[in-house]
Amino acid sequence: MEHDDLPTLELAFPGPERDRGVAAILSGEKTALTGLLEIFEHAGEAVPRAGRRFSVLDSEGRPAVTIELVDVRVVPMKEIDDDFARAEGRGYRDAAQWRAAHEEFFRSDGVSELLGRTPVVDDDTLVVAERFRVVELDDPGLTVVTRLVTHVDLDDGPTDTRRLSVSARLAAVLADGRELVLLDDRGWSSTAHGRGVDIRASTSVEDIERTARTVVGPDEPMDGETQEQMAAAHWSALAGLLGRQGVEVDAPELERLPHDVQLSERLRAWLA
């Protein structure tokens, strides 16, 4: 079946929310969708069945990826579990976080305008929970950066209960799963102050993730440069590096991409 013959699927509303959803599908993080049953009924659309394929559109209305539904259920919101919530690829830790985000969206002005009223959202609100697989990129010859990832690991230098020394490597993740290294010379060290103090007591995963994003980001202003100028130069340099590897991306677009931080197993073990 040609792409023009496929029904289309649009995530949320055009803009950053849709762009993040499409990027998550392309990267393989998103393998599930949730729709409000009331929206299907309002539009006079039947709930799709497993096996049906859709062309997912980006914010510009262009086909981005073709997916095939592998499982479709109509269930009350209270039956969505942690596994399904995480499969949505939006960074939800559990069903509770999924629930909060979807309640906010279902009660949003956009949905209310679409339905002509604000829907009732509670435990028994019916949603269409869909699992899917990616069939193909709608332009398989196009190399697309879907997100950034910073890998953090323990340095080979001295690290004990008083001192933490880590390296941080920034990479661009492409739609086909490949990673292109952008920065591999960043890192930082921390030392506990006070006799017998264990630095792990004051170091959390969130602390490391926050610091990692900072150290692979723009440098501090110098020689009369503003923070905005340093940021523009930083992202332009990274976009240029990708361009020399055959990947075309604008600096502002690169800056807006989702940015994950992944801690190595040995770093997580040390923290534990």
C-alpha positions, 0 to 999 in steps of 0.5 A: 500500500502506498503512503497516500493510500494510508489513513493518517495519524496526528499526535496531539496538536501541531507544535512541540508536543507533536514533534516530541511524539514523532521523535520518540516513535522514530527513536523507538522509545514510543511504542504505545498511544492513548486516545480518548474514546469520546473523541473517536465517537465525536468524530464518528470514527470506529476504534481501529483494530490490530493490524491497521497501518497509519502514516504518522504526520509531523507538525507540517503535515508531512508523513514521518513514519508508518506504524502498524497497530499490534494491540488495541484495547478500550479500557477505563483510565484506572486500568492503565499500568506502569508498563503501558505508561512507560511505553508511551515514550514520554518519560513517564515513570509510572501510571500515576504520572501518565494519568496526570499528563493525560488528564491535563491534556484531555481537559485542555482548551484544544480538546474542549474546543474539538468536542464542544465541551470539557470532557469528564475525566475520572477513573472510569473514563474510557480510553483507547490504548494502542500498541504499535510497531514501526513499519518503515520511515516514510522517507527511508533515505532521510537521516534524521536526528531524533534526540540527544543523549549524554552517556555518563560513566565513572572515570578511570581516575580515582573514585571512592566514597569521598570523591566522584569523578565522571566522564560525559559523552554527548551524542546525536541519536538518528532515526535508524538508531545510530549514534553520532558522537558530538562531544567526548571530552567533558566531565567533572569531579566532586569531593566530599568535605568533612572527615568520614563523609560519604559523597554518595549521601549527597549525590542523587541520579537527578543531580548527575543528570542535571550536571551532565546536561550543563557540562555538555552545554554551552560554556560560560561567557568569556571575552565580552560574549553574552550567554546567548552568543555562547549558546548560539555558537555552541549549537552551531558548532554541533550542527556543523559537526553533524553536517560534516557527517552527512546529517543536516540539522539547524542549530535551533532545531538541535537545541530543541531536541529531547535530551536524555542522560544515561548513567552507566551500570557501574556508576549506578552500582557505585551510587547504590 
